């Protein structure tokens, strides 16, 4: 064991000496690994960034919410089977909440009705279009995870009275009130005047997912007074005990079937959706992006490995007499093998470290240029990149090192 440790140290000294003696060649050899590591780590950074962006976009809604609606949150081909479903009436919320009060042990906690449409929000000559405009009750503040940047959500009294008050998203407030607070001021939503009483904290959006930043919310009775809705965007949001999600889904389904008056022979004419449906769809897309991305970027690392193998073969040829001398003086085959494997690994590892540093620099520039695009540069990504560098060095250097270790000392000493 002691001899093996000494052989490793000696091989390291020889590798460092060779790299110093051939700096340009070592740098050009490591360049392929640098490019490969940058490609792989940038892909990993982007994939983890996508995960972070999706989580951030969905964070304001909570994982403990079930959404009862007309349409499923998945791709469907038989849309005609869903088109004629009856709308989700807002009165269902009162009946569900009454059932919850009568069954305190149920995993269902609170039901909140939501009717929605897209509208234009204006202040003077400034306007923002296609804003998600929703009518709901004061209970929405109890189930949302989004905090208020300033102001407040409308109260139960304002909700029951149907007052013309609203809560607008961060981006809406920034567009209409760029240099002032919107609290206490008025906006026009589809021609109707509403007083702004609150602005939620900025949530951010990613990959086109819904965000609180581009919305306006008002009391449900005010919404029904001013706006007509087709019912396609009407839904019931039900907060549940997340530890009993399956039971909550079953209880809610049974309750909705009773409210709809469906007999055992009739299928559901409503859909119970949850955030996991969105996550599952995005995970499938992300999986194929990851496969394609790492497949393409892995080719760059493979090219770098070929470069290291080629240069190591050249190094073996150039130092054939040295190998013969060392073997004649008693060096084992293992010693020669370790010498060239460690030399190849050292070059690859140096290239990997430069590649990781370059990736970190590129990530910093991209964050500065586009703050909304999430990039995650983690310790595990660095560790994985360096491990990939070591594996690349060992794999690419082993074949030339094996050739060197099998050289006959007599033949090697006569090599010119």
C-alpha positions in Angstrom: 0.0 0.0 0.0 2.8 2.4 0.9 4.6 1.6 -2.4 1.3 2.3 -4.3 0.9 5.6 -2.6 4.5 6.5 -3.5 3.9 5.6 -7.1 0.8 7.9 -7.2 2.9 10.8 -5.8 5.7 10.2 -8.2 3.2 10.0 -11.1 1.7 13.3 -10.0 5.2 15.0 -10.0 5.9 13.6 -13.5 2.5 14.8 -14.8 3.0 18.3 -13.4 6.5 18.4 -14.9 5.2 17.3 -18.3 2.4 19.8 -18.3 4.8 22.6 -17.4 7.2 21.6 -20.1 4.5 21.5 -22.7 2.2 24.3 -21.6 0.8 25.1 -25.1 0.1 21.5 -26.0 -1.5 20.8 -22.6 -3.7 24.0 -23.0 -4.8 23.0 -26.5 -5.5 19.5 -25.3 -7.6 20.8 -22.3 -9.5 23.1 -24.6 -11.7 20.3 -25.9 -12.5 19.3 -22.3 -13.2 23.0 -21.4 -15.7 23.3 -24.2 -17.4 20.0 -23.3 -17.6 20.9 -19.6 -19.0 24.4 -20.4 -21.6 22.8 -22.6 -22.7 20.2 -20.1 -22.7 22.5 -17.1 -24.6 25.2 -19.0 -27.2 22.6 -19.9 -27.4 21.5 -16.3 -27.7 25.1 -15.1 -30.5 25.8 -17.6 -32.4 22.6 -16.6 -32.2 23.4 -12.9 -33.2 27.0 -13.7 -36.3 25.7 -15.5 -37.3 23.7 -12.4 -36.7 26.8 -10.2 -38.7 29.0 -12.6 -41.7 26.6 -12.6 -41.6 26.2 -8.8 -41.5 30.0 -8.4 -44.4 30.5 -10.9 -46.5 28.0 -9.1 -45.5 29.0 -5.6 -48.3 31.6 -5.2 -51.0 29.1 -5.6 -50.0 26.5 -3.1 -49.8 22.7 -3.5 -52.8 22.2 -1.2 -55.4 23.4 -3.6 -57.8 21.4 -5.8 -59.4 23.2 -8.7 -62.9 22.1 -9.8 -63.6 23.3 -13.3 -65.2 22.4 -16.6 -62.0 21.6 -18.5 -59.1 19.2 -17.5 -55.6 20.6 -17.3 -54.2 18.1 -19.8 -54.1 17.7 -23.6 -57.4 16.4 -24.8 -58.6 15.2 -28.3 -62.3 14.7 -27.5 -62.9 18.3 -26.6 -66.6 18.0 -27.7 -67.2 15.7 -24.7 -66.2 18.6 -22.4 -67.7 21.6 -24.3 -71.3 21.0 -23.2 -70.6 20.4 -19.6 -72.6 22.7 -17.3 -70.6 25.6 -15.7 -69.2 25.5 -12.2 -71.6 27.8 -10.3 -70.3 30.0 -7.6 -73.1 28.8 -5.3 -71.2 25.5 -5.0 -68.7 27.2 -2.7 -71.4 27.9 -0.1 -72.7 24.3 -0.2 -69.2 22.8 0.0 -68.3 25.1 2.9 -71.5 24.1 4.6 -70.6 20.4 4.2 -67.1 21.1 5.5 -68.6 22.8 8.6 -70.8 19.7 9.2 -67.8 17.3 8.8 -64.9 18.8 10.8 -62.8 15.6 10.3 -62.8 16.0 6.5 -59.6 16.8 4.6 -61.5 19.6 2.9 -60.8 22.9 4.5 -62.2 25.8 2.5 -63.9 26.4 -0.9 -63.5 29.7 -2.8 -65.4 30.5 -6.0 -63.6 32.2 -8.9 -65.1 33.6 -12.1 -62.6 35.0 -14.6 -62.0 36.6 -18.0 -59.4 38.7 -19.8 -59.8 42.4 -19.7 -58.1 45.7 -20.4 -57.0 47.8 -17.4 -56.6 51.5 -17.9 -55.4 54.6 -16.0 -55.8 57.7 -18.1 -54.2 57.0 -21.5 -52.1 54.2 -20.1 -53.4 50.7 -20.6 -52.5 47.0 -20.2 -54.3 44.4 -22.2 -55.2 40.7 -21.7 -55.1 41.0 -17.9 -56.5 38.0 -16.0 -59.5 39.6 -14.3 -61.2 37.5 -11.6 -64.1 37.9 -9.3 -63.8 36.0 -6.0 -64.5 36.3 -2.3 -62.5 37.6 0.7 -61.6 34.0 1.5 -59.1 34.0 -1.5 -56.6 35.8 0.8 -56.7 32.7 3.1 -55.7 30.2 0.5 -53.2 32.1 -1.6 -49.5 31.9 -0.7 -48.8 35.3 -2.2 -48.0 38.1 0.2 -49.0 41.7 -0.2 -46.3 44.3 -1.3 -48.5 47.1 -0.2 -52.1 47.6 0.7 -54.5 44.7 1.5 -57.0 42.3 0.1 -60.6 43.2 0.1 -62.6 42.4 3.3 -65.6 40.3 3.8 -67.8 43.4 4.1 -66.5 44.7 0.8 -67.0 41.3 -0.8 -70.6 41.0 0.4 -71.4 44.5 -0.6 -69.9 44.2 -4.0 -67.9 47.4 -3.7 -65.8 48.6 -6.6 -62.4 47.8 -5.2 -59.7 45.7 -6.7 -56.3 44.2 -6.1 -53.9 44.5 -9.1 -50.7 42.5 -9.9 -47.2 43.9 -9.6 -46.7 44.2 -13.4 -50.1 46.0 -13.8 -49.2 48.4 -11.0 -45.8 49.0 -12.4 -47.2 49.7 -15.9 -50.0 52.1 -14.8 -48.3 53.7 -11.7 -44.6 53.6 -12.6 -43.4 56.2 -10.1 -46.1 56.2 -7.5 -48.1 54.0 -5.2 -51.4 52.9 -6.7 -53.1 52.5 -3.3 -56.2 54.6 -3.1 -56.1 55.5 -6.8 -58.6 54.3 -9.4 -58.3 52.3 -12.6 -60.9 51.4 -15.2 -61.5 47.7 -16.0 -63.4 47.3 -19.2 -64.8 50.8 -18.7 -65.8 50.4 -15.0 -64.0 52.4 -12.3 -62.4 50.5 -9.4 -60.3 51.7 -6.4 -57.0 49.9 -6.0 -56.6 48.7 -2.4 -53.7 46.2 -2.7 -50.7 45.0 -4.8 -49.2 41.5 -4.1 -45.5 41.0 -4.0 -43.8 40.2 -7.3 -44.0 36.5 -8.1 -42.5 36.3 -11.6 -43.6 34.1 -14.4 -41.8 31.5 -16.5 -42.6 29.5 -19.6 -45.9 31.3 -20.0 -47.3 30.1 -16.8 -50.0 32.2 -15.0 -48.6 34.7 -12.6 -50.2 36.9 -10.0 -48.2 39.8 -11.5 -50.6 40.1 -14.4 -54.0 40.0 -12.8 -56.8 42.1 -11.3 -59.1 40.7 -8.6 -62.4 42.2 -7.3 -65.4 41.1 -5.2 -67.4 38.4 -6.9 -70.7 40.3 -6.7 -69.1 43.3 -8.3 -67.7 41.1 -11.1 -71.1 39.6 -11.7 -72.7 43.0 -11.8 -70.4 44.4 -14.5 -69.1 41.4 -16.5 -70.8 38.6 -18.3 -68.9 35.2 -18.4 -69.3 32.2 -20.5 -68.6 29.9 -17.6 -65.6 28.2 -19.2 -63.3 30.1 -16.8 -65.5 29.6 -13.7 -64.0 27.3 -11.1 -64.0 26.3 -7.4 -60.7 26.4 -5.5 -60.7 24.1 -2.5 -58.0 24.1 0.1 -57.3 20.6 1.5 -55.2 18.8 3.9 -52.1 18.0 1.8 -51.2 14.9 3.8 -54.6 13.4 2.8 -54.7 14.4 -0.8 -56.2 11.2 -2.1 -59.0 11.2 0.4 -59.6 14.9 -0.2 -60.0 14.3 -3.9 -62.4 11.4 -3.3 -64.5 13.4 -0.9 -64.6 16.4 -3.2 -65.6 14.2 -6.2 -68.4 12.6 -4.2 -69.7 15.9 -3.0 -69.6 17.5 -6.4 -71.5 14.6 -7.9 -74.2 15.1 -5.3 -74.3 18.8 -6.0 -74.6 18.1 -9.7 -77.3 15.4 -9.1 -75.4 12.7 -10.9 -76.6 9.1 -10.5 -74.1 6.2 -10.3 -74.6 5.4 -14.0 -73.5 8.9 -15.1 -69.9 10.0 -15.6 -68.5 13.1 -14.0 -69.4 16.3 -15.8 -66.7 18.3 -14.0 -62.9 18.0 -13.6 -60.8 18.1 -10.4 -57.4 19.5 -11.3 -54.3 20.1 -9.3 -50.8 21.6 -9.8 -49.2 18.2 -10.2 -51.0 18.0 -13.6 -49.0 21.0 -14.8 -45.8 19.7 -13.2 -46.2 16.3 -14.9 -46.7 17.9 -18.3 -43.6 20.1 -17.8 -41.6 17.2 -16.4 -42.2 15.3 -19.7 -41.0 18.2 -21.7 -38.1 18.8 -19.5 -37.1 15.1 -19.7 -36.8 15.2 -23.5 -35.0 18.5 -23.4 -32.6 17.0 -20.9 -32.0 13.9 -23.1 -31.5 15.9 -26.3 -29.4 18.5 -24.5 -27.0 16.2 -22.7 -26.8 14.0 -25.8 -25.6 17.0 -27.9 -23.4 18.5 -25.3 -22.0 15.1 -24.4 -20.5 15.0 -27.9 -18.4 18.0 -27.1 -17.0 16.2 -24.0 -16.4 13.1 -26.2 -14.4 15.1 -28.7 -12.3 16.5 -25.8 -11.7 12.9 -24.6 -10.5 11.9 -28.1 -8.1 14.8 -28.1 -6.6 13.7 -24.7 -6.3 10.2 -25.9 -4.5 11.3 -29.1 -2.0 13.5 -27.3 -1.4 10.8 -24.7 -0.5 8.4 -27.5 1.9 11.0 -29.0 3.4 11.4 -25.5 3.9 7.7 -25.2 5.7 7.6 -28.6 7.9 10.6 -27.7 8.9 9.1 -24.3 9.4 5.5 -25.4 13.1 5.5 -24.5 12.3 7.0 -21.1 9.8 4.2 -20.5 12.4 1.6 -21.5 14.9 3.2 -19.1 12.4 3.2 -16.2 11.4 -0.4 -16.8 15.0 -1.5 -17.1 15.6 0.1 -13.7 12.8 -1.9 -12.2 9.6 0.1 -12.7 6.5 -2.0 -12.8 3.9 -2.1 -15.5 1.5 -0.6 -12.9 3.9 2.3 -12.3 4.0 3.1 -16.1 0.2 2.7 -16.3 -0.4 5.1 -13.4 2.0 7.7 -14.8 0.2 8.2 -18.1 -3.4 7.8 -16.7 -2.7 10.4 -14.0 -1.1 12.7 -16.6 -4.2 12.4 -18.8 -6.5 12.9 -15.8 -4.6 15.9 -14.6 -5.0 17.6 -18.0 -8.7 16.8 -18.1 -9.3 17.9 -14.5 -7.5 21.3 -15.2 -9.8 21.7 -18.2 -12.8 20.8 -16.1 -11.9 23.5 -13.5 -11.5 26.1 -16.2 -14.8 25.0 -17.7 -16.6 25.3 -14.4 -15.2 28.8 -13.9 -16.1 29.8 -17.4 -19.7 28.6 -16.9 -20.0 30.5 -13.7 -18.9 33.7 -15.5 -21.3 33.1 -18.4 -24.1 32.5 -15.9 -23.3 35.8 -14.1 -23.4 37.7 -17.4 -26.7 36.1 -18.4 -28.3 36.9 -15.0 -27.2 40.5 -15.4 -28.6 40.7 -18.9 -31.8 38.8 -18.2 -32.7 38.8 -14.5 -36.1 37.1 -15.1 -34.5 34.0 -16.6 -33.6 31.7 -13.7 -30.2 30.1 -13.7 -29.2 27.7 -10.9 -25.5 27.1 -10.4 -25.2 24.6 -7.5 -22.4 22.8 -5.6 -23.7 19.5 -7.0 -23.3 20.7 -10.5 -19.7 21.7 -9.9 -19.0 18.4 -8.2 -20.6 16.5 -11.1 -18.6 18.5 -13.7 -15.3 17.8 -12.0 -16.2 14.1 -11.6 -17.0 14.0 -15.3 -13.6 15.5 -16.0 -11.8 12.9 -13.9 -13.8 10.1 -15.6 -13.0 11.5 -19.0 -9.3 11.7 -18.2 -9.2 8.1 -16.9 -11.2 6.8 -19.8 -9.2 8.6 -22.5 -5.8 8.0 -20.9 -6.2 4.3 -20.1 -5.7 2.9 -23.6 -2.4 4.8 -24.3 -1.2 4.1 -20.7 -1.9 0.4 -21.2 0.1 0.4 -24.4 3.0 2.1 -22.7 2.9 -0.4 -19.8 3.3 -3.3 -22.2 6.4 -2.0 -24.0 9.3 -4.4 -23.9 12.2 -2.5 -22.2 14.8 -3.8 -24.7 12.8 -2.7 -27.7 11.9 0.6 -26.0 15.6 1.4 -25.3 16.5 0.8 -29.0 13.6 3.1 -30.1 14.7 6.2 -32.0 
